[in-house]
Amino acid sequence: MDIELITWIFIGGGLSLMLLELLIPSGMAFLLGLSGVLVGLVQLLGFFEDPVNAVMAWLFTSVALTIAVRPVIKKYFQGETSFKFADEDFEAMDQIVEVVEPLNDSTNEGRIRFQGISWQARTIDGEVPVGAQVRIKYRDNTTWIVEPVTPISPTSNQQLKQSNEE
């Protein structure tokens, strides 16, 4: 293979990798492309006569650039990061959900709708009909344990207001 063709393959491939970095940002494609362009330019100046030497130079240049420059790039060009504890049980506690199949305290045949999905559930005590509101207390394997939510009646609401005024 002609040495001039290999030179242009290094330069063209290096530029292609550097452009690829715009689509897949990681820093690695840019560094590999930069080393390809550097080796292509050095080969264009006539320092490498053998294609094997050019490939070895590209490999060593790529490794050297990765070791030397990548930590600097990562330090100054950080990506967006966020941190969140993934404790689904903790986030679900005390959420009020709707019953979609009747619940009882003896079997896991009842179901609730939580986060748009139907889940197995059972009550702590008693039975709960379809359409009622329940509060999630905890999870036992894949079954949510819930308790009925008692709506505040107008009379008890008035009693609460009177007790607060006193």
Summary of the structure (lengths in Angstrom):
residues: 166
radius of gyration: 33.0
end to end distance: 97.9
largest distance: 98.4
contacts: 435
relative contact order: 0.09
helix: 49%
strand: 20%
